[in-house]
Amino acid sequence: MYKTKLKLAAALAIVMVIGFSFTMATKITVKGSDTMVILSQKWAEIYMKKNPGTTIQVTGGGSGVGIAALINGSTDIANSSRPIKPAELEKIKAKYNKSSIQIACAKDGLSVFLNKANPVNELTIDQLGAIFSGKITNWKQVGGPDAKIQLYGRESSSGTFEFFKEHVVKTDFAPTCQTLPGTAAIINAVKKDKFGIGYGGAAYAEGVKDCKVKKDAKSKGVLPTAATIKNKTYPISRYLFMYLKEKPTGETKKFIDWILSAEGQKVIVEVGYYPVK
């Protein structure tokens, strides 16, 4: 009887320890920008190795999807490759009576991708706007071969879509622009299409060539590099953001502080993006 009681006590102690370990575990959810998925997954992987009691779940879906998840309370951090909209801020304020927190965590050069076989190497901002709005439809109009331009872009929930529309296209995209779910898909499409053109985060540019971008006809074409984005000579660059409903605390704060530390910012360079400073 005494031994049975001892076994029972030991079993209860094990259950209590397991239960305690579960309550001690911390889960952080990160959702949003597809541009930031690779970077955020790398941050999460390294941080979890250093902090085994923390689980970080990273998913994409687009900047708009991430901010919507923040509003409905299904994510702790929303990744966004565009600034949050006033209407989105109002929804957070109305629901939680709190002001959203914006954290700039990296810089990105938004690349224009061309097929390596395309003889065109540089385009002005105005030419790019005319191409993606459908005003220019043939490569011969910009010094290339007599061939129809095939457009590849992001879906409207993407922050990359919105940034490119606002800063380059400056009107509606051409209805012939094929929307694809992520920059990697755009890269793959342009890689297979000699006359294709697309846009997306610089970190993804593999198997295609970056187009040199000119501010205007008199300017020199510039490629997206660490130096040109840092000194702002590359015309299409932006900050990447993390948004929270309120000031971070606990493990979430520790995770963000680590991201902004020298070690976390070093990961940005390794992945192919650029530090905030």
C-alpha positions as CSV (number, residue, x, y, z in Angstrom):
1,M,0.0,0.0,0.0
2,Y,2.8,2.4,0.9
3,K,4.7,1.6,-2.4
4,T,1.5,2.2,-4.3
5,K,1.1,5.6,-2.7
6,L,4.7,6.4,-3.5
7,K,4.2,5.4,-7.2
8,L,1.0,7.5,-7.3
9,A,2.8,10.5,-5.8
10,A,5.6,10.1,-8.3
11,A,3.2,9.9,-11.2
12,L,1.4,13.0,-10.0
13,A,4.7,14.8,-9.7
14,I,5.6,13.9,-13.3
15,V,2.2,15.2,-14.5
16,M,2.7,18.4,-12.5
17,V,6.2,18.9,-14.0
18,I,4.8,18.3,-17.6
19,G,2.0,20.6,-16.9
20,F,4.3,23.2,-15.5
21,S,6.6,22.9,-18.6
22,F,3.6,23.5,-20.9
23,T,2.5,26.6,-19.0
24,M,6.1,27.9,-19.1
25,A,6.3,27.5,-22.9
26,T,5.8,30.7,-24.9
27,K,4.3,30.9,-28.4
28,I,4.7,33.9,-30.6
29,T,2.8,34.1,-33.9
30,V,4.0,36.2,-36.9
31,K,1.9,36.6,-40.0
32,G,1.8,38.7,-43.1
33,S,4.2,39.9,-45.8
34,D,5.4,37.2,-48.2
35,T,8.5,39.4,-48.9
36,M,9.5,39.0,-45.2
37,V,8.7,35.2,-44.8
38,I,12.3,34.0,-45.5
39,L,13.8,36.6,-43.2
40,S,11.3,36.0,-40.4
41,Q,11.7,32.3,-40.6
42,K,15.4,32.7,-40.2
43,W,15.0,35.0,-37.3
44,A,12.6,32.6,-35.6
45,E,14.9,29.6,-36.3
46,I,17.9,31.2,-34.7
47,Y,16.0,32.7,-31.8
48,M,14.3,29.4,-30.9
49,K,17.7,27.7,-30.8
50,K,18.9,30.3,-28.3
51,N,15.6,30.2,-26.4
52,P,14.2,26.6,-26.4
53,G,11.2,27.6,-24.2
54,T,9.9,29.8,-27.0
55,T,8.0,28.7,-30.1
56,I,7.7,31.2,-33.0
57,Q,5.2,30.4,-35.8
58,V,5.8,32.3,-39.0
59,T,3.3,32.4,-42.0
60,G,2.8,34.6,-45.0
61,G,-0.2,35.5,-47.0
62,G,0.5,39.2,-47.7
63,S,0.8,42.4,-45.7
64,G,-2.9,43.0,-45.8
65,V,-3.6,39.5,-44.5
66,G,-1.1,40.0,-41.7
67,I,-2.6,43.3,-40.6
68,A,-6.2,41.8,-40.8
69,A,-4.9,39.0,-38.5
70,L,-3.6,41.6,-36.1
71,I,-6.9,43.3,-36.1
72,N,-8.9,40.1,-35.4
73,G,-6.4,39.0,-32.8
74,S,-5.1,35.9,-34.5
75,T,-1.5,37.0,-34.6
76,D,0.9,38.7,-32.2
77,I,3.0,40.4,-34.9
78,A,1.9,41.5,-38.4
79,N,4.7,41.7,-41.0
80,S,4.2,44.3,-43.6
81,S,6.2,45.6,-46.6
82,R,4.1,48.8,-46.6
83,P,3.0,51.3,-43.9
84,I,-0.2,50.5,-42.1
85,K,-3.3,52.4,-43.5
86,P,-5.3,54.9,-41.5
87,A,-8.4,52.8,-41.8
88,E,-6.5,49.8,-40.4
89,L,-5.2,51.9,-37.5
90,E,-8.8,53.0,-36.7
91,K,-10.0,49.4,-36.6
92,I,-7.3,48.5,-34.1
93,K,-8.2,51.6,-32.0
94,A,-11.9,50.8,-32.1
95,K,-11.5,47.1,-31.2
96,Y,-8.8,47.3,-28.5
97,N,-8.8,51.0,-27.5
98,K,-5.0,51.0,-28.2
99,S,-2.7,52.6,-30.8
100,S,-0.8,50.2,-33.0
101,I,3.0,50.0,-32.6
102,Q,5.1,50.3,-35.8
103,I,8.7,48.9,-35.8
104,A,10.9,49.3,-38.9
105,C,13.0,46.1,-38.8
106,A,14.8,46.0,-42.3
107,K,15.2,47.8,-45.6
108,D,14.5,46.3,-49.0
109,G,15.2,47.2,-52.6
110,L,12.2,46.3,-54.7
111,S,13.7,44.7,-57.8
112,V,12.4,44.6,-61.3
113,F,13.1,41.2,-62.8
114,L,14.0,40.5,-66.4
115,N,14.7,37.2,-68.2
116,K,18.5,36.8,-68.7
117,A,17.9,36.5,-72.5
118,N,16.2,39.9,-72.7
119,P,18.6,42.4,-74.2
120,V,16.9,45.3,-72.3
121,N,19.0,46.1,-69.2
122,E,17.6,49.4,-67.8
123,L,14.4,51.3,-67.7
124,T,13.2,54.6,-66.2
125,I,10.5,54.8,-63.5
126,D,8.2,56.3,-66.1
127,Q,8.8,53.5,-68.5
128,L,8.1,50.9,-65.8
129,G,4.9,52.7,-64.9
130,A,3.8,52.8,-68.5
131,I,4.7,49.1,-69.0
132,F,2.8,47.9,-65.9
133,S,-0.2,50.1,-66.6
134,G,-0.4,48.8,-70.2
135,K,0.6,52.0,-72.0
136,I,3.7,50.3,-73.3
137,T,3.0,46.8,-74.6
138,N,6.0,45.9,-76.8
139,W,9.7,45.7,-75.9
140,K,10.6,47.6,-79.1
141,Q,9.0,50.7,-77.5
142,V,11.9,50.7,-74.9
143,G,14.7,49.7,-77.2
144,G,14.2,45.9,-77.1
145,P,13.1,43.3,-79.6
146,D,9.7,43.4,-81.4
147,A,7.9,41.2,-78.9
148,K,4.9,41.6,-76.6
149,I,5.7,42.3,-73.0
150,Q,4.4,39.7,-70.5
151,L,3.6,41.2,-67.1
152,Y,3.8,39.4,-63.8
153,G,2.8,40.9,-60.5
154,R,1.6,40.3,-57.0
155,E,-2.0,40.0,-55.7
156,S,-3.7,43.0,-54.3
157,S,-3.4,41.9,-50.6
158,S,0.4,42.2,-51.0
159,G,2.3,45.2,-49.6
160,T,4.7,44.8,-52.5
161,F,1.8,45.3,-54.9
162,E,0.6,48.4,-53.1
163,F,4.1,49.9,-52.8
164,F,4.9,49.3,-56.5
165,K,1.5,50.7,-57.6
166,E,1.9,53.8,-55.5
167,H,5.5,54.6,-56.3
168,V,6.0,53.2,-59.8
169,V,2.7,52.5,-61.7
170,K,0.9,55.5,-60.1
171,T,-2.4,54.2,-61.6
172,D,-4.2,50.9,-62.1
173,F,-2.2,47.9,-63.3
174,A,-2.9,46.6,-66.8
175,P,-5.6,43.9,-66.8
176,T,-3.1,41.7,-68.7
177,C,-0.8,41.6,-65.6
178,Q,-0.8,38.0,-64.3
179,T,-1.0,38.0,-60.5
180,L,1.0,35.4,-58.7
181,P,1.1,34.3,-55.0
182,G,4.5,35.5,-54.0
183,T,7.8,36.8,-55.4
184,A,9.3,33.4,-55.8
185,A,6.4,32.5,-58.2
186,I,7.1,35.7,-60.2
187,I,10.8,34.9,-60.4
188,N,9.9,31.4,-61.7
189,A,7.6,32.9,-64.4
190,V,10.1,35.4,-65.6
191,K,12.8,32.8,-65.7
192,K,10.8,30.7,-68.1
193,D,9.5,33.7,-70.2
194,K,12.0,35.5,-72.4
195,F,9.7,38.5,-72.7
196,G,8.4,38.5,-69.1
197,I,8.9,41.3,-66.5
198,G,8.0,41.2,-62.8
199,Y,8.9,42.8,-59.5
200,G,9.5,41.8,-55.9
201,G,12.0,41.8,-53.0
202,A,15.7,41.9,-54.0
203,A,16.5,38.8,-51.8
204,Y,14.6,36.6,-54.2
205,A,16.4,37.5,-57.5
206,E,17.9,34.1,-58.5
207,G,17.9,32.8,-62.1
208,V,16.8,36.1,-63.5
209,K,18.5,39.5,-63.9
210,D,17.8,42.7,-62.0
211,C,16.9,45.6,-64.3
212,K,18.8,48.8,-63.7
213,V,16.3,51.5,-62.7
214,K,16.7,55.2,-63.7
215,K,14.9,58.0,-61.9
216,D,14.5,59.7,-65.3
217,A,15.8,59.6,-68.9
218,K,18.9,61.7,-67.9
219,S,19.8,59.6,-64.9
220,K,22.2,56.7,-64.7
221,G,20.7,53.2,-64.3
222,V,21.1,51.8,-60.8
223,L,21.0,48.2,-59.5
224,P,19.6,47.3,-56.1
225,T,22.6,46.7,-53.8
226,A,23.4,47.3,-50.2
227,A,25.3,50.4,-51.1
228,T,22.7,51.9,-53.4
229,I,19.8,51.3,-51.0
230,K,21.7,52.6,-48.1
231,N,22.7,55.9,-49.9
232,K,19.2,56.1,-51.5
233,T,20.5,56.2,-55.1
234,Y,18.4,53.2,-56.0
235,P,15.0,54.7,-56.8
236,I,12.7,51.9,-55.5
237,S,13.5,51.1,-51.9
238,R,11.4,50.8,-48.7
239,Y,11.3,49.9,-45.1
240,L,9.9,46.5,-43.9
241,F,7.7,46.7,-40.8
242,M,6.4,44.7,-37.9
243,Y,3.1,45.9,-36.3
244,L,1.7,45.1,-32.9
245,K,-1.5,46.1,-31.2
246,E,0.4,47.5,-28.3
247,K,3.8,48.0,-26.8
248,P,5.5,44.5,-26.7
249,T,6.2,42.8,-23.4
250,G,7.7,39.6,-22.1
251,E,9.1,37.2,-24.7
252,T,7.7,39.1,-27.6
253,K,9.7,42.2,-26.5
254,K,12.8,40.0,-26.1
255,F,12.3,38.6,-29.6
256,I,11.9,42.1,-31.2
257,D,14.8,43.5,-29.2
258,W,17.0,40.6,-30.5
259,I,15.8,41.3,-34.1
260,L,16.9,45.0,-33.7
261,S,20.2,44.0,-32.1
262,A,23.5,43.7,-34.0
263,E,23.0,39.9,-34.2
264,G,19.5,40.1,-35.5
265,Q,20.4,42.8,-38.1
266,K,23.3,40.6,-39.3
267,V,20.8,37.9,-40.3
268,I,19.1,40.5,-42.6
269,V,22.3,40.9,-44.6
270,E,22.8,37.1,-44.8
271,V,19.3,36.6,-46.2
272,G,19.8,39.4,-48.8
273,Y,18.0,42.4,-47.3
274,Y,19.5,45.5,-45.6
275,P,19.8,46.7,-42.0
276,V,17.6,49.6,-40.8
277,K,20.8,51.6,-39.9
